[in-house]
Structures are given as C-alpha cells and as structure tokens.
Amino acid sequence: MVRNKVKRRLRAAVREILSQKEWSLGDVVLIARPGSFDHPYADLVANVRWGLSHLERVLKEDDPT
C-alpha cells in the first residue's frame, strides 16, 4: 500500500511540473523510493523539478548540434 501511495504522489508531482513548462527530455524513468512517502509533497515536487532541470542541462551540454 505504501508503494502505491508513493507512486501516486510521484505521478501527481510529475503532472504538476509538466503542466507548468515544456520539457525536451524524451523518456524519463523515475523510481519511487520508500522514503518519498514521509516527505512533504512540496519537497517531492521541488526534488523532481530539480532532477528534471539538471537532466535537461546535462542533455543540452552533451548535444553536439
């Protein structure tokens, strides 16, 4: 039950973030860790946003075009 709640919270956070900005990341896999269950939702959203932003920067740096 905890795993499903963490997955639902993570999906909601991603939906919220994707509704605010157009991301050019392709496919991304997020892993719901059990510790995510105890963190406040706002922190979860902030951490996911940071991770996606970091990934976007890395992908832009590696793009040869």
C-alpha positions, -999 to 999 in steps of 0.1 A, spaced: 0 0 0 28 24 8 44 17 -26 12 26 -44 8 58 -25 44 68 -33 38 61 -69 6 82 -69 23 111 -52 52 109 -77 28 108 -107 9 138 -93 42 157 -88 53 150 -124 19 160 -138 21 193 -118 56 200 -131 48 191 -167 18 213 -167 40 243 -159 68 240 -185 75 223 -218 104 198 -212 125 184 -240 138 153 -222 124 124 -241 115 94 -219 124 96 -182 121 68 -156 116 79 -120 120 54 -92 97 58 -62 117 52 -31 100 43 1 114 74 18 93 95 -5 63 85 15 74 106 45 85 138 27 61 167 23 45 169 -11 61 203 -18 95 189 -12 88 160 -35 77 184 -63 108 205 -57 131 175 -59 115 162 -91 117 196 -106 154 199 -97 162 165 -111 144 173 -144 162 206 -147 195 190 -140 189 163 -166 178 189 -192 211 209 -186 232 178 -189 214 168 -222 220 202 -236 257 202 -228 261 168 -245 242 178 -276 267 182 -304 244 204 -325 
